[in-house]
Amino acid sequence: MTLAVLGMGLVSPFGRSPREHALFRRARVPGPAASPFLGPDETPVRVHACPWIDAATPIADRMISLAEAALDAALAPSREAGLPSPSLIIGLARERPGLDAGVAPAVTRALGARCPGAPPSSVWGEAGVFAALQQAARDVARDSSRAVAVITVDSYIALPFIAHHVQSPPTRWESDGPYPSEAAAALVVASPRLAAHFGLPVLGTINKSAIARGSSSDDNDELVDGIAMGAALRELGDDSIPFAFGQDGVDALRREEWSRATARSATRFWECQNVCVEAFLGRVGASAGAASLVYGAAMLRHGCAGDLPRGTARFLAWAISRDGTRGAASVGVDTP
């Protein structure tokens, strides 16, 4: 089912709204302030941290602060129009150094209070947002009178992770990859009919979302063959793709999976412009897929993606989770 996007939010060290991210990036506004962390040799450890959140803030509180800001921004239009409180899907990361088992429940409780009603459901990893959009499409098909809010959040700005990052640098066979960072990205989606009934402007259209599980992941050395991502892309149709916002600049797994998958449908991607959001935001973990989608929509909506014909522009957002789950969505946006 097609979903209308009624609201969006994006918060990171580079901005506090989708519009700021698009315009600041186009204007080449300098990045965030210097890192608050020092390595063993007293030189700064390169990270991107939100300067308005104290570096010593516990990781759960950091993530709650980021997520509440992004979610409130995404909810604002529907709240002003009087829509009922939407159901909530929260995208989070699995445990890792600096992110223990108690963080996810704490974040879920805080965000659940923002959308009273049914208990929120959870999705996991970078590609989790695409599973969330599939769930949202099913929920809206069953009850077209309700909206669904999707919020994803992650942060690597925690001393245990920074210490792990410094003590385990990339090998000479690996690229350095994006700096550790943090972000929250949110969308509120509903049926186009509900948007029209409440007189809400549609910020974009989720045409379809797809996920596929690949054998290669961050935790093994399986061959990267592009088959799983290729299957996800085929689910999204066969139209040509002018823009793709994803993770091709993050690491070898994601770059090679995307390259091999698009090579299998070369005519669709012949003139595609690839944009890696994490190449400038930094590594944002479980927010990667949603950040790519929201940032892509903002870039096209605000005319920051080059010369575009007036009308509706299409793009893909995609991401790969640590466990090998591939995800992508086809999105349409009205251009200025």
C-alpha positions in Angstrom: 0.0 0.0 0.0 1.2 3.5 -0.8 1.9 5.6 2.3 1.7 9.4 2.5 4.5 11.0 4.6 2.8 13.6 6.8 5.8 14.6 8.9 9.6 14.1 9.1 12.3 14.7 11.6 16.1 14.4 11.5 18.5 15.4 14.3 22.3 14.9 14.2 25.4 16.9 14.9 24.9 18.6 11.5 21.4 20.0 12.1 18.1 19.7 14.0 15.6 19.3 11.1 15.5 17.7 7.6 15.5 21.2 6.0 18.6 22.3 8.0 20.5 19.1 6.9 19.6 19.7 3.2 20.4 23.4 3.1 23.4 23.3 5.4 24.9 20.6 3.3 24.2 22.4 0.0 25.8 25.6 1.5 28.8 23.6 2.8 28.3 24.8 6.3 31.2 23.5 8.5 30.6 20.4 10.6 30.2 20.2 14.4 32.7 21.4 16.9 35.9 19.6 17.8 35.6 16.2 19.5 35.2 16.2 23.3 37.2 12.9 23.6 41.0 12.6 23.8 43.1 9.5 22.9 46.0 8.1 24.8 48.4 10.6 23.2 46.0 13.5 24.2 45.0 14.2 20.6 41.2 14.4 19.8 39.5 11.2 18.8 37.5 12.0 15.6 33.8 11.7 16.3 30.8 13.8 15.4 28.8 14.6 18.6 25.8 16.9 19.0 27.4 19.9 20.8 24.2 20.7 22.7 24.3 17.4 24.5 27.0 17.1 27.2 29.6 14.5 26.3 29.2 12.8 29.7 25.5 12.3 29.2 24.6 8.6 29.6 23.9 6.9 26.3 20.2 6.2 27.0 19.6 9.8 27.8 21.5 10.9 24.7 19.4 8.7 22.5 16.1 9.8 24.2 17.0 13.5 23.7 17.8 12.9 20.0 14.7 10.7 19.4 12.3 13.0 21.2 13.4 16.0 19.2 13.1 14.1 15.8 9.8 12.5 16.8 8.2 15.7 18.0 9.1 17.4 14.7 7.6 14.6 12.7 4.4 14.6 14.8 3.9 18.3 14.8 1.8 18.6 11.5 -0.6 15.8 12.4 -1.0 17.0 16.0 -1.9 20.5 14.7 -4.4 19.0 12.4 -6.1 17.0 15.2 -5.2 13.5 14.0 -5.5 10.8 16.7 -2.2 9.7 18.3 -0.5 7.3 15.9 0.8 3.9 16.6 4.6 3.8 17.2 7.4 1.7 15.7 10.9 2.2 17.2 14.1 1.3 15.4 17.1 0.5 17.7 20.5 -1.2 17.6 21.4 -4.5 19.3 23.9 -4.6 22.1 27.5 -3.6 21.5 30.3 -1.9 23.4 28.8 1.2 25.1 25.2 0.0 24.4 24.0 -2.4 27.0 20.8 -4.3 27.4 19.1 -1.6 29.5 19.2 1.1 26.9 16.5 -0.2 24.5 13.8 -0.5 27.2 14.6 2.9 28.6 14.4 4.5 25.2 11.2 2.6 24.4 9.5 3.8 27.6 10.4 7.4 27.0 9.2 7.4 23.4 6.1 5.4 24.1 5.0 8.2 26.4 5.0 10.5 23.3 2.4 8.3 21.5 0.0 7.0 24.2 -2.1 4.1 23.1 -1.0 0.7 22.0 2.5 -0.4 23.2 5.2 0.5 20.6 6.7 -2.2 18.5 10.4 -2.5 17.7 12.6 -3.1 14.7 16.4 -3.5 14.7 19.4 -2.4 12.8 20.2 -0.1 9.9 17.6 -1.6 7.6 15.0 -1.8 10.4 13.1 1.2 9.0 12.2 -0.7 5.9 10.6 -3.5 7.9 8.8 -0.8 9.9 7.4 0.7 6.7 6.2 -2.7 5.6 4.4 -3.1 9.0 3.0 0.4 8.7 1.6 -0.3 5.3 -0.2 -3.4 6.7 -1.5 -1.5 9.7 -2.8 1.4 7.5 -4.4 -1.1 5.1 -6.3 -2.6 8.1 -7.3 0.7 9.6 -7.0 3.7 7.3 -8.2 6.1 10.1 -4.9 5.9 12.0 -1.4 7.1 11.3 1.9 5.3 12.1 5.0 7.0 13.5 8.4 5.5 12.8 11.4 6.7 14.9 14.9 5.4 14.7 17.8 6.4 16.9 21.4 5.4 17.6 24.5 6.9 19.1 28.1 5.9 19.3 29.0 8.8 21.6 29.7 6.7 24.7 33.0 6.4 26.4 33.1 2.5 26.3 32.5 2.6 22.6 35.1 5.4 22.0 37.6 3.4 24.0 36.8 0.3 21.9 37.1 2.3 18.7 40.5 3.7 19.7 41.8 0.3 20.8 40.5 -1.6 17.7 41.5 0.6 14.7 40.9 -0.7 11.1 43.4 -3.0 9.7 45.4 -2.1 6.6 42.9 -4.1 4.5 40.0 -1.9 5.7 39.1 1.7 5.0 38.7 4.0 8.0 35.0 4.5 7.3 32.8 7.2 8.7 33.6 8.7 12.1 31.4 7.5 15.1 28.3 9.8 15.3 24.7 9.9 16.4 21.3 10.7 14.9 17.6 10.2 15.1 15.3 10.1 12.1 11.5 10.0 12.2 8.5 9.7 9.8 4.8 9.9 10.3 2.9 8.0 7.5 -0.8 7.4 6.8 -3.1 6.7 3.9 -3.3 9.5 1.2 -7.1 9.6 1.9 -6.5 10.4 5.6 -4.1 13.1 4.7 -6.6 14.7 2.3 -9.4 14.4 4.9 -7.4 16.4 7.4 -6.0 18.8 4.8 -2.5 17.9 5.5 0.2 18.5 2.9 2.0 15.3 1.7 5.8 15.6 2.1 6.5 12.5 0.1 5.1 9.1 -0.8 6.5 5.7 0.2 5.6 3.7 -2.9 7.0 0.4 -1.6 9.5 -1.0 0.9 11.4 -4.3 0.6 13.7 -6.3 2.8 15.8 -9.4 2.1 18.3 -11.4 4.2 21.7 -11.9 2.7 24.3 -14.5 3.8 27.2 -11.9 4.1 27.1 -9.7 7.2 29.4 -7.7 9.5 30.1 -10.8 11.5 31.3 -13.2 8.8 33.4 -13.5 5.7 30.8 -14.8 3.3 31.0 -13.8 -0.3 29.3 -10.4 -1.1 27.3 -11.2 -4.2 24.5 -8.6 -4.4 21.8 -11.3 -4.7 19.8 -10.3 -1.6 19.9 -6.6 -2.3 19.1 -7.3 -6.0 16.0 -9.2 -4.8 14.9 -6.3 -2.7 15.4 -3.9 -5.6 13.4 -6.0 -7.9 10.5 -5.9 -5.5 10.5 -2.1 -5.8 9.7 -2.2 -9.6 11.6 -1.7 -12.8 11.6 2.1 -13.3 14.9 4.0 -13.8 16.4 5.4 -10.6 17.8 9.0 -10.7 18.9 9.1 -7.0 19.9 6.6 -4.4 20.6 7.6 -0.8 22.3 4.8 1.2 25.6 3.4 2.5 27.8 2.9 -0.4 30.6 5.0 1.2 30.5 3.2 4.6 32.6 0.0 4.1 33.4 -2.8 1.7 30.4 -5.0 2.5 27.8 -2.3 1.8 29.7 -0.8 -1.2 30.2 -4.1 -2.9 26.6 -5.3 -2.2 25.2 -2.2 -3.7 27.5 -2.2 -6.7 26.8 -5.9 -7.5 23.1 -5.5 -7.0 22.8 -2.5 -9.2 25.0 -4.1 -11.9 22.3 -6.8 -12.1 19.8 -4.1 -13.1 22.2 -1.8 -14.9 19.7 0.0 -17.2 17.7 1.2 -14.1 20.8 2.7 -12.5 22.6 4.0 -15.6 22.3 7.6 -14.6 21.8 7.2 -10.9 23.4 9.6 -8.5 24.5 7.8 -5.3 24.7 9.8 -2.1 26.1 8.3 1.1 24.5 10.2 4.0 26.9 8.7 6.5 29.9 9.9 4.6 29.3 13.3 6.2 27.0 12.6 9.1 29.3 9.8 10.4 28.3 6.3 11.4 24.7 6.5 12.7 24.0 2.8 13.2 20.3 2.0 13.5 19.3 5.4 12.1 21.1 4.9 8.8 18.2 3.7 6.7 15.7 6.3 8.0 18.3 9.1 7.9 19.0 8.3 4.2 15.2 8.3 3.4 14.5 11.6 5.3 17.6 13.3 4.0 16.9 12.3 0.5 13.3 13.6 0.7 14.6 16.9 2.1 17.2 17.3 -0.6 14.7 16.9 -3.4 11.9 18.8 -1.7 14.1 21.9 -1.1 15.8 21.9 -4.5 19.2 20.9 -3.1 19.9 17.9 -5.4 20.7 19.8 -8.6 18.5 20.8 -11.5 15.3 18.8 -11.4 12.2 19.0 -13.6 9.1 20.3 -11.8 6.8 17.5 -10.7 7.5 14.3 -8.8 11.0 13.0 -8.4 11.7 9.4 -7.4 14.6 8.1 -5.4 15.6 5.0 -3.4 16.8 4.8 0.2 18.6 1.7 1.3 20.7 0.2 4.1 22.2 -3.0 5.4 22.0 -4.1 9.0 24.9 -5.8 10.9 23.1 -9.2 10.7 23.0 -9.1 6.9 19.4 -7.8 6.4 19.1 -5.7 3.3 16.4 -3.1 3.0 15.3 -0.4 0.5 12.3 1.8 -0.2 11.0 3.6 -3.3 10.0 7.2 -2.5 8.4 10.0 -4.5 8.7 13.7 -3.7 7.2 16.8 -5.3 10.0 19.1 -6.4 9.9 22.9 -6.3 
